[in-house]
Amino acid sequence: MISAIRKSGTNTDRKTTTMRVRVRPALKEETEEVFQNLGLTTSEAFNLFLEQVRLHGGLPFPLEIPNYRTAQAMKDIRAGRSLTAAENVDDLWDKLEKE
């Protein structure tokens, strides 16, 4: 079966531009593997992302700045402070209740 695809819009819709993006090599390799498994090129995946940004009027996923308490907890964890080791969830709850 042969079907015709009609492009909407003007000729400028079919023009492209080049964007250069700096990413960590490991991130590039890992994401390219994911895109390949999805049958996409990196350019196609990036275009999908940009279309979603346009459609949502922002990032297509939630992005929030942590409040002060959460940010402080993250700093403490990175510094190895305020950590409680436990054997399992019940052990953790017991230890937290005693604090």
N, C-alpha and C positions, 0 to 999 in steps of 0.2 A: 504494500500500500504506500502510495506517495502522497505526502501532504505538504501543502504550501504553508510557510511561516511568513506572516506579514509583520514587518517591523512598524511599530507606531512611533510617532514623533518625527523630528527632522533628521537630516543627515548628520547633524552634530551629535546625535545620540550614539552614533556608531564610531565616533572618534575616541581615541584613548590618549592618556597621558602617562608619563612614567613617574613613579614615586620611588624614592630610595628610603629604606627603613633599616636602622641598625638594630640587630638582635644578637643575643648570645648564640654562638655556634651550636651548642647543645640544644637550645630551644628550637632553633631552625631545623635541625635534624629530626628531633622528636615530632614536631608538628608536621613536617613534610611527610613523615611516615603515616601519621593519622590521615592527612589529606589524601595520600595515595590509596589508603584503605577505603576511603570514601569515594574514590574515583575523581578526585579534584586535583587541580594544580594549585600551587600556592597563590598564584594570581587570581584564580577563580574563587578560592576561599577568602582571600582578602576583599575581593569585590562583593562577596556575599556579606561579609562583615560590614563593609561601608554602606551597603544597601540597608542593612538592619539598623545601623546608626541613623541613616536618613529617615527610615520609616518610624522609628521610635522617637526621633527628635533628641537623641542622646544615646548613651551606651545601651546595648540590648540586654544588659544584665545589671543587677543592683550593685552599686559601688558606694560604700558608705565610709565615712571617716569615723573611726572608733571614738567613743566618748572618753573622758579623762580616765575613768576607772578601768576601762578595758585596755586603753593604751598603756597604763601603768602596769597592769597585769602582764601584758605582752612583754614589756621591758624587763620585768622581774623574771619571767620565764627564760628569756634569752640570756639573762645574767645568772641563771641557776638559783635564783632566790624564790622563796615562797612555794617550793615544790613539796608535794607529799607523795611518797612512794607507797604503793599498795599492791597486795597480791591479787586482788580482784575488786569488783565494784562494792561488794558488801564490806570488805576490809577498808576500802577508801571512805565509805560513808561513816563507818565506826570512827575512823581517825579524824575525819572532819568534824563530827559531832563533839569530839573531845576537845577540839581547839577553842 
